[in-house]
């Protein structure tokens, strides 16, 4: 789970994406962007693995 500064956790990418409209600071924006990039990289890796098999 991705922990946010306010103590709430983001459990899904959908929830994370929904929070993008409520960003209050550049730090929050950066952290959420990093989270999305990591989630995307994991997805791409899984897709490549599926094709490799």
mmCIF entry with sequence, helices, sheets and N, C-alpha, C, O atoms, coordinates in Angstrom:
data_MODEL
# 
_entry.id   MODEL 
# 
_entity.id                         1 
_entity.type                       polymer 
_entity.pdbx_number_of_molecules   1 
# 
_entity_poly.entity_id                      1 
_entity_poly.type                           'polypeptide(L)' 
_entity_poly.nstd_linkage                   no 
_entity_poly.nstd_monomer                   no 
_entity_poly.pdbx_seq_one_letter_code       
;(UNK)(UNK)(UNK)(UNK)(UNK)(UNK)(UNK)(UNK)(UNK)(UNK)(UNK)(UNK)(UNK)(UNK)(UNK)(UNK)
(UNK)(UNK)(UNK)(UNK)(UNK)(UNK)(UNK)(UNK)(UNK)(UNK)(UNK)(UNK)(UNK)(UNK)(UNK)(UNK)
(UNK)(UNK)(UNK)(UNK)(UNK)(UNK)(UNK)(UNK)(UNK)(UNK)(UNK)(UNK)(UNK)(UNK)(UNK)(UNK)
(UNK)(UNK)(UNK)(UNK)(UNK)
;
_entity_poly.pdbx_seq_one_letter_code_can   XXXXXXXXXXXXXXXXXXXXXXXXXXXXXXXXXXXXXXXXXXXXXXXXXXXXX 
_entity_poly.pdbx_strand_id                 A 
# 
loop_
_entity_poly_seq.entity_id 
_entity_poly_seq.num 
_entity_poly_seq.mon_id 
_entity_poly_seq.hetero 
1 1  UNK n 
1 2  UNK n 
1 3  UNK n 
1 4  UNK n 
1 5  UNK n 
1 6  UNK n 
1 7  UNK n 
1 8  UNK n 
1 9  UNK n 
1 10 UNK n 
1 11 UNK n 
1 12 UNK n 
1 13 UNK n 
1 14 UNK n 
1 15 UNK n 
1 16 UNK n 
1 17 UNK n 
1 18 UNK n 
1 19 UNK n 
1 20 UNK n 
1 21 UNK n 
1 22 UNK n 
1 23 UNK n 
1 24 UNK n 
1 25 UNK n 
1 26 UNK n 
1 27 UNK n 
1 28 UNK n 
1 29 UNK n 
1 30 UNK n 
1 31 UNK n 
1 32 UNK n 
1 33 UNK n 
1 34 UNK n 
1 35 UNK n 
1 36 UNK n 
1 37 UNK n 
1 38 UNK n 
1 39 UNK n 
1 40 UNK n 
1 41 UNK n 
1 42 UNK n 
1 43 UNK n 
1 44 UNK n 
1 45 UNK n 
1 46 UNK n 
1 47 UNK n 
1 48 UNK n 
1 49 UNK n 
1 50 UNK n 
1 51 UNK n 
1 52 UNK n 
1 53 UNK n 
# 
_struct_asym.id          A 
_struct_asym.entity_id   1 
# 
loop_
_struct_conf.conf_type_id 
_struct_conf.id 
_struct_conf.pdbx_PDB_helix_id 
_struct_conf.beg_label_comp_id 
_struct_conf.beg_label_asym_id 
_struct_conf.beg_label_seq_id 
_struct_conf.pdbx_beg_PDB_ins_code 
_struct_conf.end_label_comp_id 
_struct_conf.end_label_asym_id 
_struct_conf.end_label_seq_id 
_struct_conf.pdbx_end_PDB_ins_code 
_struct_conf.beg_auth_comp_id 
_struct_conf.beg_auth_asym_id 
_struct_conf.beg_auth_seq_id 
_struct_conf.end_auth_comp_id 
_struct_conf.end_auth_asym_id 
_struct_conf.end_auth_seq_id 
_struct_conf.pdbx_PDB_helix_class 
_struct_conf.details 
_struct_conf.pdbx_PDB_helix_length 
HELX_P HELX_P1 AA1 UNK A 13 ? UNK A 19 ? UNK A 13 UNK A 19 1 ? 7  
HELX_P HELX_P2 AA2 UNK A 20 ? UNK A 22 ? UNK A 20 UNK A 22 5 ? 3  
HELX_P HELX_P3 AA3 UNK A 26 ? UNK A 52 ? UNK A 26 UNK A 52 1 ? 27 
# 
_struct_conf_type.id          HELX_P 
_struct_conf_type.criteria    ? 
_struct_conf_type.reference   ? 
# 
_struct_sheet.id               AA1 
_struct_sheet.type             ? 
_struct_sheet.number_strands   2 
_struct_sheet.details          ? 
# 
_struct_sheet_order.sheet_id     AA1 
_struct_sheet_order.range_id_1   1 
_struct_sheet_order.range_id_2   2 
_struct_sheet_order.offset       ? 
_struct_sheet_order.sense        anti-parallel 
# 
loop_
_struct_sheet_range.sheet_id 
_struct_sheet_range.id 
_struct_sheet_range.beg_label_comp_id 
_struct_sheet_range.beg_label_asym_id 
_struct_sheet_range.beg_label_seq_id 
_struct_sheet_range.pdbx_beg_PDB_ins_code 
_struct_sheet_range.end_label_comp_id 
_struct_sheet_range.end_label_asym_id 
_struct_sheet_range.end_label_seq_id 
_struct_sheet_range.pdbx_end_PDB_ins_code 
_struct_sheet_range.beg_auth_comp_id 
_struct_sheet_range.beg_auth_asym_id 
_struct_sheet_range.beg_auth_seq_id 
_struct_sheet_range.end_auth_comp_id 
_struct_sheet_range.end_auth_asym_id 
_struct_sheet_range.end_auth_seq_id 
AA1 1 UNK A 2 ? UNK A 3  ? UNK A 2 UNK A 3  
AA1 2 UNK A 9 ? UNK A 10 ? UNK A 9 UNK A 10 
# 
loop_
_atom_site.group_PDB 
_atom_site.id 
_atom_site.type_symbol 
_atom_site.label_atom_id 
_atom_site.label_alt_id 
_atom_site.label_comp_id 
_atom_site.label_asym_id 
_atom_site.label_entity_id 
_atom_site.label_seq_id 
_atom_site.pdbx_PDB_ins_code 
_atom_site.Cartn_x 
_atom_site.Cartn_y 
_atom_site.Cartn_z 
_atom_site.occupancy 
_atom_site.B_iso_or_equiv 
_atom_site.pdbx_formal_charge 
_atom_site.auth_seq_id 
_atom_site.auth_comp_id 
_atom_site.auth_asym_id 
_atom_site.auth_atom_id 
_atom_site.pdbx_PDB_model_num 
ATOM 1   N N  . UNK A 1 1  ? 0.845  -1.209  0.000   1.00 0.00 ? 1  UNK A N  1 
ATOM 2   C CA . UNK A 1 1  ? 0.000  0.000   0.000   1.00 0.00 ? 1  UNK A CA 1 
ATOM 3   C C  . UNK A 1 1  ? 0.874  1.250   0.000   1.00 0.00 ? 1  UNK A C  1 
ATOM 4   O O  . UNK A 1 1  ? 1.882  1.325   0.703   1.00 0.00 ? 1  UNK A O  1 
ATOM 5   N N  . UNK A 1 2  ? 0.476  2.201   -0.782  1.00 0.00 ? 2  UNK A N  1 
ATOM 6   C CA . UNK A 1 2  ? 1.206  3.468   -0.853  1.00 0.00 ? 2  UNK A CA 1 
ATOM 7   C C  . UNK A 1 2  ? 0.692  4.405   0.235   1.00 0.00 ? 2  UNK A C  1 
ATOM 8   O O  . UNK A 1 2  ? -0.483 4.774   0.239   1.00 0.00 ? 2  UNK A O  1 
ATOM 9   N N  . UNK A 1 3  ? 1.568  4.786   1.150   1.00 0.00 ? 3  UNK A N  1 
ATOM 10  C CA . UNK A 1 3  ? 1.152  5.622   2.273   1.00 0.00 ? 3  UNK A CA 1 
ATOM 11  C C  . UNK A 1 3  ? 1.254  7.102   1.908   1.00 0.00 ? 3  UNK A C  1 
ATOM 12  O O  . UNK A 1 3  ? 2.275  7.553   1.388   1.00 0.00 ? 3  UNK A O  1 
ATOM 13  N N  . UNK A 1 4  ? 0.205  7.840   2.180   1.00 0.00 ? 4  UNK A N  1 
ATOM 14  C CA . UNK A 1 4  ? 0.189  9.270   1.884   1.00 0.00 ? 4  UNK A CA 1 
ATOM 15  C C  . UNK A 1 4  ? 0.484  10.073  3.145   1.00 0.00 ? 4  UNK A C  1 
ATOM 16  O O  . UNK A 1 4  ? 0.322  9.570   4.257   1.00 0.00 ? 4  UNK A O  1 
ATOM 17  N N  . UNK A 1 5  ? 0.920  11.326  2.974   1.00 0.00 ? 5  UNK A N  1 
ATOM 18  C CA . UNK A 1 5  ? 1.300  12.162  4.123   1.00 0.00 ? 5  UNK A CA 1 
ATOM 19  C C  . UNK A 1 5  ? 0.178  12.337  5.141   1.00 0.00 ? 5  UNK A C  1 
ATOM 20  O O  . UNK A 1 5  ? 0.440  12.534  6.327   1.00 0.00 ? 5  UNK A O  1 
ATOM 21  N N  . UNK A 1 6  ? -1.069 12.266  4.681   1.00 0.00 ? 6  UNK A N  1 
ATOM 22  C CA . UNK A 1 6  ? -2.175 12.476  5.620   1.00 0.00 ? 6  UNK A CA 1 
ATOM 23  C C  . UNK A 1 6  ? -2.570 11.184  6.334   1.00 0.00 ? 6  UNK A C  1 
ATOM 24  O O  . UNK A 1 6  ? -3.521 11.172  7.115   1.00 0.00 ? 6  UNK A O  1 
ATOM 25  N N  . UNK A 1 7  ? -1.851 10.113  6.072   1.00 0.00 ? 7  UNK A N  1 
ATOM 26  C CA . UNK A 1 7  ? -2.067 8.881   6.817   1.00 0.00 ? 7  UNK A CA 1 
ATOM 27  C C  . UNK A 1 7  ? -3.021 7.905   6.162   1.00 0.00 ? 7  UNK A C  1 
ATOM 28  O O  . UNK A 1 7  ? -3.224 6.803   6.670   1.00 0.00 ? 7  UNK A O  1 
ATOM 29  N N  . UNK A 1 8  ? -3.608 8.292   5.042   1.00 0.00 ? 8  UNK A N  1 
ATOM 30  C CA . UNK A 1 8  ? -4.494 7.366   4.342   1.00 0.00 ? 8  UNK A CA 1 
ATOM 31  C C  . UNK A 1 8  ? -3.703 6.593   3.310   1.00 0.00 ? 8  UNK A C  1 
ATOM 32  O O  . UNK A 1 8  ? -2.716 7.093   2.771   1.00 0.00 ? 8  UNK A O  1 
ATOM 33  N N  . UNK A 1 9  ? -4.137 5.373   3.034   1.00 0.00 ? 9  UNK A N  1 
ATOM 34  C CA . UNK A 1 9  ? -3.423 4.553   2.065   1.00 0.00 ? 9  UNK A CA 1 
ATOM 35  C C  . UNK A 1 9  ? -4.140 4.492   0.743   1.00 0.00 ? 9  UNK A C  1 
ATOM 36  O O  . UNK A 1 9  ? -5.370 4.516   0.686   1.00 0.00 ? 9  UNK A O  1 
ATOM 37  N N  . UNK A 1 10 ? -3.368 4.414   -0.318  1.00 0.00 ? 10 UNK A N  1 
ATOM 38  C CA . UNK A 1 10 ? -3.959 4.215   -1.636  1.00 0.00 ? 10 UNK A CA 1 
ATOM 39  C C  . UNK A 1 10 ? -3.778 2.748   -1.995  1.00 0.00 ? 10 UNK A C  1 
ATOM 40  O O  . UNK A 1 10 ? -2.651 2.268   -2.113  1.00 0.00 ? 10 UNK A O  1 
ATOM 41  N N  . UNK A 1 11 ? -4.868 2.048   -2.166  1.00 0.00 ? 11 UNK A N  1 
ATOM 42  C CA . UNK A 1 11 ? -4.794 0.615   -2.409  1.00 0.00 ? 11 UNK A CA 1 
ATOM 43  C C  . UNK A 1 11 ? -4.871 0.261   -3.891  1.00 0.00 ? 11 UNK A C  1 
ATOM 44  O O  . UNK A 1 11 ? -4.399 -0.798  -4.306  1.00 0.00 ? 11 UNK A O  1 
ATOM 45  N N  . UNK A 1 12 ? -5.457 1.134   -4.673  1.00 0.00 ? 12 UNK A N  1 
ATOM 46  C CA . UNK A 1 12 ? -5.591 0.827   -6.094  1.00 0.00 ? 12 UNK A CA 1 
ATOM 47  C C  . UNK A 1 12 ? -5.146 2.002   -6.945  1.00 0.00 ? 12 UNK A C  1 
ATOM 48  O O  . UNK A 1 12 ? -5.143 3.146   -6.492  1.00 0.00 ? 12 UNK A O  1 
ATOM 49  N N  . UNK A 1 13 ? -4.773 1.712   -8.177  1.00 0.00 ? 13 UNK A N  1 
ATOM 50  C CA . UNK A 1 13 ? -4.358 2.759   -9.099  1.00 0.00 ? 13 UNK A CA 1 
ATOM 51  C C  . UNK A 1 13 ? -5.536 3.674   -9.419  1.00 0.00 ? 13 UNK A C  1 
ATOM 52  O O  . UNK A 1 13 ? -5.360 4.875   -9.621  1.00 0.00 ? 13 UNK A O  1 
ATOM 53  N N  . UNK A 1 14 ? -6.737 3.100   -9.463  1.00 0.00 ? 14 UNK A N  1 
ATOM 54  C CA . UNK A 1 14 ? -7.928 3.912   -9.726  1.00 0.00 ? 14 UNK A CA 1 
ATOM 55  C C  . UNK A 1 14 ? -8.109 4.966   -8.640  1.00 0.00 ? 14 UNK A C  1 
ATOM 56  O O  . UNK A 1 14 ? -8.402 6.127   -8.925  1.00 0.00 ? 14 UNK A O  1 
ATOM 57  N N  . UNK A 1 15 ? -7.933 4.547   -7.405  1.00 0.00 ? 15 UNK A N  1 
ATOM 58  C CA . UNK A 1 15 ? -8.072 5.494   -6.295  1.00 0.00 ? 15 UNK A CA 1 
ATOM 59  C C  . UNK A 1 15 ? -6.995 6.564   -6.398  1.00 0.00 ? 15 UNK A C  1 
ATOM 60  O O  . UNK A 1 15 ? -7.257 7.747   -6.184  1.00 0.00 ? 15 UNK A O  1 
ATOM 61  N N  . UNK A 1 16 ? -5.776 6.135   -6.730  1.00 0.00 ? 16 UNK A N  1 
ATOM 62  C CA . UNK A 1 16 ? -4.669 7.082   -6.873  1.00 0.00 ? 16 UNK A CA 1 
ATOM 63  C C  . UNK A 1 16 ? -4.991 8.097   -7.962  1.00 0.00 ? 16 UNK A C  1 
ATOM 64  O O  . UNK A 1 16 ? -4.801 9.299   -7.776  1.00 0.00 ? 16 UNK A O  1 
ATOM 65  N N  . UNK A 1 17 ? -5.476 7.612   -9.095  1.00 0.00 ? 17 UNK A N  1 
ATOM 66  C CA . UNK A 1 17 ? -5.796 8.502   -10.200 1.00 0.00 ? 17 UNK A CA 1 
ATOM 67  C C  . UNK A 1 17 ? -6.883 9.496   -9.816  1.00 0.00 ? 17 UNK A C  1 
ATOM 68  O O  . UNK A 1 17 ? -6.851 10.654  -10.233 1.00 0.00 ? 17 UNK A O  1 
ATOM 69  N N  . UNK A 1 18 ? -7.845 9.040   -9.016  1.00 0.00 ? 18 UNK A N  1 
ATOM 70  C CA . UNK A 1 18 ? -8.941 9.918   -8.619  1.00 0.00 ? 18 UNK A CA 1 
ATOM 71  C C  . UNK A 1 18 ? -8.444 11.035  -7.708  1.00 0.00 ? 18 UNK A C  1 
ATOM 72  O O  . UNK A 1 18 ? -9.076 12.086  -7.600  1.00 0.00 ? 18 UNK A O  1 
ATOM 73  N N  . UNK A 1 19 ? -7.312 10.801  -7.057  1.00 0.00 ? 19 UNK A N  1 
ATOM 74  C CA . UNK A 1 19 ? -6.765 11.803  -6.149  1.00 0.00 ? 19 UNK A CA 1 
ATOM 75  C C  . UNK A 1 19 ? -5.989 12.891  -6.890  1.00 0.00 ? 19 UNK A C  1 
ATOM 76  O O  . UNK A 1 19 ? -5.689 13.937  -6.315  1.00 0.00 ? 19 UNK A O  1 
ATOM 77  N N  . UNK A 1 20 ? -5.666 12.656  -8.150  1.00 0.00 ? 20 UNK A N  1 
ATOM 78  C CA . UNK A 1 20 ? -4.865 13.631  -8.893  1.00 0.00 ? 20 UNK A CA 1 
ATOM 79  C C  . UNK A 1 20 ? -5.554 14.985  -9.002  1.00 0.00 ? 20 UNK A C  1 
ATOM 80  O O  . UNK A 1 20 ? -4.894 16.017  -9.122  1.00 0.00 ? 20 UNK A O  1 
ATOM 81  N N  . UNK A 1 21 ? -6.878 14.977  -8.961  1.00 0.00 ? 21 UNK A N  1 
ATOM 82  C CA . UNK A 1 21 ? -7.625 16.226  -9.064  1.00 0.00 ? 21 UNK A CA 1 
ATOM 83  C C  . UNK A 1 21 ? -7.649 16.994  -7.760  1.00 0.00 ? 21 UNK A C  1 
ATOM 84  O O  . UNK A 1 21 ? -8.127 18.127  -7.722  1.00 0.00 ? 21 UNK A O  1 
ATOM 85  N N  . UNK A 1 22 ? -7.143 16.400  -6.687  1.00 0.00 ? 22 UNK A N  1 
ATOM 86  C CA . UNK A 1 22 ? -7.202 17.031  -5.372  1.00 0.00 ? 22 UNK A CA 1 
ATOM 87  C C  . UNK A 1 22 ? -5.805 17.271  -4.791  1.00 0.00 ? 22 UNK A C  1 
ATOM 88  O O  . UNK A 1 22 ? -5.625 17.313  -3.574  1.00 0.00 ? 22 UNK A O  1 
ATOM 89  N N  . UNK A 1 23 ? -4.832 17.426  -5.673  1.00 0.00 ? 23 UNK A N  1 
ATOM 90  C CA . UNK A 1 23 ? -3.458 17.651  -5.218  1.00 0.00 ? 23 UNK A CA 1 
ATOM 91  C C  . UNK A 1 23 ? -3.330 19.057  -4.627  1.00 0.00 ? 23 UNK A C  1 
ATOM 92  O O  . UNK A 1 23 ? -3.763 20.044  -5.223  1.00 0.00 ? 23 UNK A O  1 
ATOM 93  N N  . UNK A 1 24 ? -2.726 19.118  -3.447  1.00 0.00 ? 24 UNK A N  1 
ATOM 94  C CA . UNK A 1 24 ? -2.612 20.403  -2.750  1.00 0.00 ? 24 UNK A CA 1 
ATOM 95  C C  . UNK A 1 24 ? -1.203 20.980  -2.764  1.00 0.00 ? 24 UNK A C  1 
ATOM 96  O O  . UNK A 1 24 ? -1.008 22.153  -2.447  1.00 0.00 ? 24 UNK A O  1 
ATOM 97  N N  . UNK A 1 25 ? -0.230 20.169  -3.126  1.00 0.00 ? 25 UNK A N  1 
ATOM 98  C CA . UNK A 1 25 ? 1.148  20.662  -3.104  1.00 0.00 ? 25 UNK A CA 1 
ATOM 99  C C  . UNK A 1 25 ? 1.990  19.945  -4.148  1.00 0.00 ? 25 UNK A C  1 
ATOM 100 O O  . UNK A 1 25 ? 1.647  18.838  -4.564  1.00 0.00 ? 25 UNK A O  1 
ATOM 101 N N  . UNK A 1 26 ? 3.091  20.563  -4.578  1.00 0.00 ? 26 UNK A N  1 
ATOM 102 C CA . UNK A 1 26 ? 3.985  19.917  -5.552  1.00 0.00 ? 26 UNK A CA 1 
ATOM 103 C C  . UNK A 1 26 ? 4.517  18.583  -5.034  1.00 0.00 ? 26 UNK A C  1 
ATOM 104 O O  . UNK A 1 26 ? 4.732  17.651  -5.809  1.00 0.00 ? 26 UNK A O  1 
ATOM 105 N N  . UNK A 1 27 ? 4.730  18.495  -3.705  1.00 0.00 ? 27 UNK A N  1 
ATOM 106 C CA . UNK A 1 27 ? 5.245  17.242  -3.138  1.00 0.00 ? 27 UNK A CA 1 
ATOM 107 C C  . UNK A 1 27 ? 4.244  16.122  -3.364  1.00 0.00 ? 27 UNK A C  1 
ATOM 108 O O  . UNK A 1 27 ? 4.620  15.022  -3.768  1.00 0.00 ? 27 UNK A O  1 
ATOM 109 N N  . UNK A 1 28 ? 2.954  16.402  -3.101  1.00 0.00 ? 28 UNK A N  1 
ATOM 110 C CA . UNK A 1 28 ? 1.913  15.401  -3.323  1.00 0.00 ? 28 UNK A CA 1 
ATOM 111 C C  . UNK A 1 28 ? 1.864  15.001  -4.794  1.00 0.00 ? 28 UNK A C  1 
ATOM 112 O O  . UNK A 1 28 ? 1.755  13.820  -5.124  1.00 0.00 ? 28 UNK A O  1 
ATOM 113 N N  . UNK A 1 29 ? 1.944  15.993  -5.668  1.00 0.00 ? 29 UNK A N  1 
ATOM 114 C CA . UNK A 1 29 ? 1.903  15.723  -7.113  1.00 0.00 ? 29 UNK A CA 1 
ATOM 115 C C  . UNK A 1 29 ? 3.044  14.802  -7.506  1.00 0.00 ? 29 UNK A C  1 
ATOM 116 O O  . UNK A 1 29 ? 2.851  13.847  -8.258  1.00 0.00 ? 29 UNK A O  1 
ATOM 117 N N  . UNK A 1 30 ? 4.239  15.094  -6.995  1.00 0.00 ? 30 UNK A N  1 
ATOM 118 C CA . UNK A 1 30 ? 5.413  14.286  -7.343  1.00 0.00 ? 30 UNK A CA 1 
ATOM 119 C C  . UNK A 1 30 ? 5.266  12.852  -6.837  1.00 0.00 ? 30 UNK A C  1 
ATOM 120 O O  . UNK A 1 30 ? 5.540  11.898  -7.564  1.00 0.00 ? 30 UNK A O  1 
ATOM 121 N N  . UNK A 1 31 ? 4.831  12.709  -5.584  1.00 0.00 ? 31 UNK A N  1 
ATOM 122 C CA . UNK A 1 31 ? 4.689  11.371  -5.021  1.00 0.00 ? 31 UNK A CA 1 
ATOM 123 C C  . UNK A 1 31 ? 3.657  10.556  -5.781  1.00 0.00 ? 31 UNK A C  1 
ATOM 124 O O  . UNK A 1 31 ? 3.864  9.366   -6.020  1.00 0.00 ? 31 UNK A O  1 
ATOM 125 N N  . UNK A 1 32 ? 2.553  11.177  -6.162  1.00 0.00 ? 32 UNK A N  1 
ATOM 126 C CA . UNK A 1 32 ? 1.508  10.448  -6.872  1.00 0.00 ? 32 UNK A CA 1 
ATOM 127 C C  . UNK A 1 32 ? 1.961  10.095  -8.285  1.00 0.00 ? 32 UNK A C  1 
ATOM 128 O O  . UNK A 1 32 ? 1.630  9.026   -8.798  1.00 0.00 ? 32 UNK A O  1 
ATOM 129 N N  . UNK A 1 33 ? 2.714  10.987  -8.907  1.00 0.00 ? 33 UNK A N  1 
ATOM 130 C CA . UNK A 1 33 ? 3.243  10.672  -10.240 1.00 0.00 ? 33 UNK A CA 1 
ATOM 131 C C  . UNK A 1 33 ? 4.187  9.486   -10.163 1.00 0.00 ? 33 UNK A C  1 
ATOM 132 O O  . UNK A 1 33 ? 4.139  8.600   -11.016 1.00 0.00 ? 33 UNK A O  1 
ATOM 133 N N  . UNK A 1 34 ? 5.042  9.458   -9.153  1.00 0.00 ? 34 UNK A N  1 
ATOM 134 C CA . UNK A 1 34 ? 5.978  8.351   -8.978  1.00 0.00 ? 34 UNK A CA 1 
ATOM 135 C C  . UNK A 1 34 ? 5.212  7.042   -8.795  1.00 0.00 ? 34 UNK A C  1 
ATOM 136 O O  . UNK A 1 34 ? 5.573  6.012   -9.363  1.00 0.00 ? 34 UNK A O  1 
ATOM 137 N N  . UNK A 1 35 ? 4.147  7.101   -7.991  1.00 0.00 ? 35 UNK A N  1 
ATOM 138 C CA . UNK A 1 35 ? 3.336  5.908   -7.732  1.00 0.00 ? 35 UNK A CA 1 
ATOM 139 C C  . UNK A 1 35 ? 2.718  5.378   -9.020  1.00 0.00 ? 35 UNK A C  1 
ATOM 140 O O  . UNK A 1 35 ? 2.721  4.174   -9.274  1.00 0.00 ? 35 UNK A O  1 
ATOM 141 N N  . UNK A 1 36 ? 2.194  6.281   -9.820  1.00 0.00 ? 36 UNK A N  1 
ATOM 142 C CA . UNK A 1 36 ? 1.571  5.882   -11.084 1.00 0.00 ? 36 UNK A CA 1 
ATOM 143 C C  . UNK A 1 36 ? 2.602  5.287   -12.034 1.00 0.00 ? 36 UNK A C  1 
ATOM 144 O O  . UNK A 1 36 ? 2.328  4.285   -12.694 1.00 0.00 ? 36 UNK A O  1 
ATOM 145 N N  . UNK A 1 37 ? 3.784  5.893   -12.111 1.00 0.00 ? 37 UNK A N  1 
ATOM 146 C CA . UNK A 1 37 ? 4.842  5.383   -12.997 1.00 0.00 ? 37 UNK A CA 1 
ATOM 147 C C  . UNK A 1 37 ? 5.243  3.972   -12.585 1.00 0.00 ? 37 UNK A C  1 
ATOM 148 O O  . UNK A 1 37 ? 5.404  3.095   -13.434 1.00 0.00 ? 37 UNK A O  1 
ATOM 149 N N  . UNK A 1 38 ? 5.408  3.750   -11.257 1.00 0.00 ? 38 UNK A N  1 
ATOM 150 C CA . UNK A 1 38 ? 5.777  2.415   -10.787 1.00 0.00 ? 38 UNK A CA 1 
ATOM 151 C C  . UNK A 1 38 ? 4.691  1.398   -11.132 1.00 0.00 ? 38 UNK A C  1 
ATOM 152 O O  . UNK A 1 38 ? 4.989  0.291   -11.581 1.00 0.00 ? 38 UNK A O  1 
ATOM 153 N N  . UNK A 1 39 ? 3.441  1.775   -10.920 1.00 0.00 ? 39 UNK A N  1 
ATOM 154 C CA . UNK A 1 39 ? 2.334  0.866   -11.225 1.00 0.00 ? 39 UNK A CA 1 
ATOM 155 C C  . UNK A 1 39 ? 2.313  0.534   -12.720 1.00 0.00 ? 39 UNK A C  1 
ATOM 156 O O  . UNK A 1 39 ? 2.068  -0.607  -13.111 1.00 0.00 ? 39 UNK A O  1 
ATOM 157 N N  . UNK A 1 40 ? 2.572  1.545   -13.540 1.00 0.00 ? 40 UNK A N  1 
ATOM 158 C CA . UNK A 1 40 ? 2.592  1.332   -14.995 1.00 0.00 ? 40 UNK A CA 1 
ATOM 159 C C  . UNK A 1 40 ? 3.741  0.412   -15.378 1.00 0.00 ? 40 UNK A C  1 
ATOM 160 O O  . UNK A 1 40 ? 3.568  -0.479  -16.209 1.00 0.00 ? 40 UNK A O  1 
ATOM 161 N N  . UNK A 1 41 ? 4.922  0.618   -14.780 1.00 0.00 ? 41 UNK A N  1 
ATOM 162 C CA . UNK A 1 41 ? 6.072  -0.234  -15.084 1.00 0.00 ? 41 UNK A CA 1 
ATOM 163 C C  . UNK A 1 41 ? 5.794  -1.688  -14.712 1.00 0.00 ? 41 UNK A C  1 
ATOM 164 O O  . UNK A 1 41 ? 6.173  -2.606  -15.440 1.00 0.00 ? 41 UNK A O  1 
ATOM 165 N N  . UNK A 1 42 ? 5.123  -1.892  -13.561 1.00 0.00 ? 42 UNK A N  1 
ATOM 166 C CA . UNK A 1 42 ? 4.787  -3.254  -13.152 1.00 0.00 ? 42 UNK A CA 1 
ATOM 167 C C  . UNK A 1 42 ? 3.822  -3.889  -14.146 1.00 0.00 ? 42 UNK A C  1 
ATOM 168 O O  . UNK A 1 42 ? 3.949  -5.065  -14.485 1.00 0.00 ? 42 UNK A O  1 
ATOM 169 N N  . UNK A 1 43 ? 2.869  -3.106  -14.603 1.00 0.00 ? 43 UNK A N  1 
ATOM 170 C CA . UNK A 1 43 ? 1.894  -3.610  -15.575 1.00 0.00 ? 43 UNK A CA 1 
ATOM 171 C C  . UNK A 1 43 ? 2.606  -4.001  -16.874 1.00 0.00 ? 43 UNK A C  1 
ATOM 172 O O  . UNK A 1 43 ? 2.367  -5.082  -17.414 1.00 0.00 ? 43 UNK A O  1 
ATOM 173 N N  . UNK A 1 44 ? 3.469  -3.132  -17.368 1.00 0.00 ? 44 UNK A N  1 
ATOM 174 C CA . UNK A 1 44 ? 4.189  -3.406  -18.615 1.00 0.00 ? 44 UNK A CA 1 
ATOM 175 C C  . UNK A 1 44 ? 5.068  -4.645  -18.459 1.00 0.00 ? 44 UNK A C  1 
ATOM 176 O O  . UNK A 1 44 ? 5.139  -5.473  -19.367 1.00 0.00 ? 44 UNK A O  1 
ATOM 177 N N  . UNK A 1 45 ? 5.730  -4.773  -17.323 1.00 0.00 ? 45 UNK A N  1 
ATOM 178 C CA . UNK A 1 45 ? 6.578  -5.937  -17.075 1.00 0.00 ? 45 UNK A CA 1 
ATOM 179 C C  . UNK A 1 45 ? 5.748  -7.220  -17.109 1.00 0.00 ? 45 UNK A C  1 
ATOM 180 O O  . UNK A 1 45 ? 6.175  -8.228  -17.672 1.00 0.00 ? 45 UNK A O  1 
ATOM 181 N N  . UNK A 1 46 ? 4.566  -7.174  -16.505 1.00 0.00 ? 46 UNK A N  1 
ATOM 182 C CA . UNK A 1 46 ? 3.692  -8.344  -16.493 1.00 0.00 ? 46 UNK A CA 1 
ATOM 183 C C  . UNK A 1 46 ? 3.237  -8.699  -17.899 1.00 0.00 ? 46 UNK A C  1 
ATOM 184 O O  . UNK A 1 46 ? 3.167  -9.876  -18.253 1.00 0.00 ? 46 UNK A O  1 
ATOM 185 N N  . UNK A 1 47 ? 2.928  -7.690  -18.700 1.00 0.00 ? 47 UNK A N  1 
ATOM 186 C CA . UNK A 1 47 ? 2.499  -7.933  -20.075 1.00 0.00 ? 47 UNK A CA 1 
ATOM 187 C C  . UNK A 1 47 ? 3.633  -8.565  -20.879 1.00 0.00 ? 47 UNK A C  1 
ATOM 188 O O  . UNK A 1 47 ? 3.415  -9.520  -21.624 1.00 0.00 ? 47 UNK A O  1 
ATOM 189 N N  . UNK A 1 48 ? 4.836  -8.033  -20.725 1.00 0.00 ? 48 UNK A N  1 
ATOM 190 C CA . UNK A 1 48 ? 5.980  -8.580  -21.453 1.00 0.00 ? 48 UNK A CA 1 
ATOM 191 C C  . UNK A 1 48 ? 6.252  -10.025 -21.021 1.00 0.00 ? 48 UNK A C  1 
ATOM 192 O O  . UNK A 1 48 ? 6.583  -10.881 -21.841 1.00 0.00 ? 48 UNK A O  1 
ATOM 193 N N  . UNK A 1 49 ? 6.107  -10.271 -19.732 1.00 0.00 ? 49 UNK A N  1 
ATOM 194 C CA . UNK A 1 49 ? 6.312  -11.627 -19.218 1.00 0.00 ? 49 UNK A CA 1 
ATOM 195 C C  . UNK A 1 49 ? 5.282  -12.586 -19.806 1.00 0.00 ? 49 UNK A C  1 
ATOM 196 O O  . UNK A 1 49 ? 5.605  -13.722 -20.153 1.00 0.00 ? 49 UNK A O  1 
ATOM 197 N N  . UNK A 1 50 ? 4.057  -12.125 -19.913 1.00 0.00 ? 50 UNK A N  1 
ATOM 198 C CA . UNK A 1 50 ? 2.999  -12.968 -20.468 1.00 0.00 ? 50 UNK A CA 1 
ATOM 199 C C  . UNK A 1 50 ? 3.312  -13.350 -21.917 1.00 0.00 ? 50 UNK A C  1 
ATOM 200 O O  . UNK A 1 50 ? 3.114  -14.498 -22.315 1.00 0.00 ? 50 UNK A O  1 
ATOM 201 N N  . UNK A 1 51 ? 3.791  -12.404 -22.688 1.00 0.00 ? 51 UNK A N  1 
ATOM 202 C CA . UNK A 1 51 ? 4.123  -12.684 -24.082 1.00 0.00 ? 51 UNK A CA 1 
ATOM 203 C C  . UNK A 1 51 ? 5.360  -13.572 -24.182 1.00 0.00 ? 51 UNK A C  1 
ATOM 204 O O  . UNK A 1 51 ? 5.468  -14.393 -25.093 1.00 0.00 ? 51 UNK A O  1 
ATOM 205 N N  . UNK A 1 52 ? 6.291  -13.407 -23.246 1.00 0.00 ? 52 UNK A N  1 
ATOM 206 C CA . UNK A 1 52 ? 7.514  -14.202 -23.263 1.00 0.00 ? 52 UNK A CA 1 
ATOM 207 C C  . UNK A 1 52 ? 7.194  -15.676 -23.008 1.00 0.00 ? 52 UNK A C  1 
ATOM 208 O O  . UNK A 1 52 ? 7.864  -16.561 -23.540 1.00 0.00 ? 52 UNK A O  1 
ATOM 209 N N  . UNK A 1 53 ? 6.185  -15.933 -22.206 1.00 0.00 ? 53 UNK A N  1 
ATOM 210 C CA . UNK A 1 53 ? 5.780  -17.307 -21.919 1.00 0.00 ? 53 UNK A CA 1 
ATOM 211 C C  . UNK A 1 53 ? 4.936  -17.798 -23.097 1.00 0.00 ? 53 UNK A C  1 
ATOM 212 O O  . UNK A 1 53 ? 4.473  -18.938 -23.092 1.00 0.00 ? 53 UNK A O  1 
# 
